[in-house]
Amino acid sequence: MFEAAFPVEERYDLWRLATFTLNKRIPIHRWFYFKEGFSRDLVVMLLEELGLAEGCVVLDPFVGSGTTPLTCMELGMKGVGVDASPLAAFVSIAKTRIYNHEELRRALDTLLSSRPSQPSLEGLGTKVKRAYPRRNLVELLSLREAIEEVEQEDVRIFLKMALINAASKASYIFRDGSVLRFIKRPIPPLRPFFRRIAQSMIDDVRRVRFSSGPATILEGDARRLDSIEDESVEAIITSPPYLNKIEYTKVYEVELELFFKKREQDLIRSYIGLVGREAPRVIEGLEELPDSAKLYFSDMMDCLEEMWRVLKNGGRAAIVVAGGVYPDRIVESDYILAGLAREIGFTVEKIRVIGRRVATSGRVHRIGAARESIIYLRK
Ligand SMILES: C[S@@+](CC[C@H](N)C(=O)[O-])C[C@H]1O[C@@H](n2cnc3c(N)ncnc32)[C@H](O)[C@@H]1O
């Protein structure tokens, strides 16, 4: 069931499109560096390949930093996004609002002309304290307090986004793959840096013209898209967490505590499942996989069923995935997920392989090559 029983095409020239790097220069997309994100250019390519016209509804059930809905707004489609992480959902909301740049400029001036408070650092977690020099942390908390007082919702969201953006740059934070590290280095004082960042974001708002209204972004679980109606979307463009890779809740722990008041104990599990099932679904053909992979594919089966339910007949999906690296093997997520999708009823149009990473154990023993691929499905 899980061998390459589908049309497979190799396009290694596209690998960069599946990284966030290109977004770092693009207005609004650059408001938060989400290392695990894909690029606007990938979404542009997929929207075209999936044959979507203006006005179509496009869902991303793992919306991350909002790349899919933001690109949809640029091209006149209606974006809908869901993410389990409050940080990701917030960033997506903030990027897909339509703001008035003059109003933002006035609000920024008012905010920065008020006297900073002297908040206490008591009760903060150790990682938050390690992430900033004391002075920046005091300034950050003082700005956070002042922003919470801003009455107008859009303006409050924008300023909070600017503070998250500035605070993650003016910090010792270093996201090293799935590990959060703190590296001492010279960093700018936060308050003037925040002003500069907020001003450049307002310039983005002034420059960018959208062809459709704001996207709908929800904090939720891709395995249960309760608030999305049956057969209501034309297409899905998405990238779920990769098997056995990034611990989202760990690498964004500082932001989650500071801006969303989440402590480690109430964070979601890193990968697809928010609350663990009692036991994973038993899926024929996957009996030999490690337990974490069984859980992953069980959760992904729920997600694929939800994608089937919300897609219109004839609707299409493009899902970016990568193989899982285990000490003794590579788990071929693309073939497995395509096989599961076919069981649900999807037609697997093709698997396009865009990346290939050789994995070794102990630097010498070659485990195999993990593919990064786009799975194209049709309902
Ligand atoms: C690979 S990232 C998506 C990045 C996105 N394409 C972008 O460009 O920013 C995967 C996202 O899935 C989210 N996620 C994990 N489990 C989830 C779940 N059960 N439901 C919805 N989102 C989930 C993570 O918080 C993360 O933001």
The ligand as an SDF file (V2000), in Angstrom:
LIG
                    3D

 27 29  0  0  0  0  0  0  0  0999 V2000
    5.0940   23.5600    9.1440 C   0  0  0  0  0  0  0  0  0  0  0  0
    4.1990   24.6990   10.1470 S   0  0  0  0  0  0  0  0  0  0  0  0
    3.2290   25.5590    8.9540 C   0  0  0  0  0  0  0  0  0  0  0  0
    3.9570   26.7610    8.3940 C   0  0  0  0  0  0  0  0  0  0  0  0
    3.1700   27.5870    7.4110 C   0  0  0  0  0  0  0  0  0  0  0  0
    3.0290   26.9030    6.1280 N   0  0  0  0  0  0  0  0  0  0  0  0
    3.8500   28.9300    7.1810 C   0  0  0  0  0  0  0  0  0  0  0  0
    4.2570   29.2500    6.0450 O   0  0  0  0  0  0  0  0  0  0  0  0
    4.0580   29.6790    8.1490 O   0  0  0  0  0  0  0  0  0  0  0  0
    3.0350   23.6500   10.9530 C   0  0  0  0  0  0  0  0  0  0  0  0
    2.0570   24.3620   11.8810 C   0  0  0  0  0  0  0  0  0  0  0  0
    1.1140   23.3790   12.3460 O   0  0  0  0  0  0  0  0  0  0  0  0
    0.6700   23.7800   13.6440 C   0  0  0  0  0  0  0  0  0  0  0  0
   -0.0190   22.6350   14.2760 N   0  0  0  0  0  0  0  0  0  0  0  0
    0.4960   21.5930   14.9670 C   0  0  0  0  0  0  0  0  0  0  0  0
   -0.4820   20.7500   15.3500 N   0  0  0  0  0  0  0  0  0  0  0  0
   -1.6520   21.2860   14.8940 C   0  0  0  0  0  0  0  0  0  0  0  0
   -3.0160   20.8890   14.9650 C   0  0  0  0  0  0  0  0  0  0  0  0
   -3.3870   19.7740   15.5840 N   0  0  0  0  0  0  0  0  0  0  0  0
   -3.9410   21.6550   14.3730 N   0  0  0  0  0  0  0  0  0  0  0  0
   -3.5990   22.8030   13.7330 C   0  0  0  0  0  0  0  0  0  0  0  0
   -2.3320   23.2400   13.6530 N   0  0  0  0  0  0  0  0  0  0  0  0
   -1.3670   22.4900   14.2180 C   0  0  0  0  0  0  0  0  0  0  0  0
    1.9480   24.2740   14.3000 C   0  0  0  0  0  0  0  0  0  0  0  0
    1.6270   25.1340   15.3720 O   0  0  0  0  0  0  0  0  0  0  0  0
    2.6420   24.9830   13.1440 C   0  0  0  0  0  0  0  0  0  0  0  0
    2.3210   26.3610   13.1470 O   0  0  0  0  0  0  0  0  0  0  0  0
  1  2  1  0
  2  3  1  0
  2 10  1  0
  3  4  1  0
  4  5  1  0
  5  6  1  0
  5  7  1  0
  7  8  2  0
  7  9  1  0
 10 11  1  0
 11 12  1  0
 11 26  1  0
 12 13  1  0
 13 14  1  0
 13 24  1  0
 14 15  1  0
 14 23  1  0
 15 16  2  0
 16 17  1  0
 17 18  1  0
 17 23  2  0
 18 19  1  0
 18 20  2  0
 20 21  1  0
 21 22  2  0
 22 23  1  0
 24 25  1  0
 24 26  1  0
 26 27  1  0
M  CHG  2   2   1   9  -1
M  END
$$$$
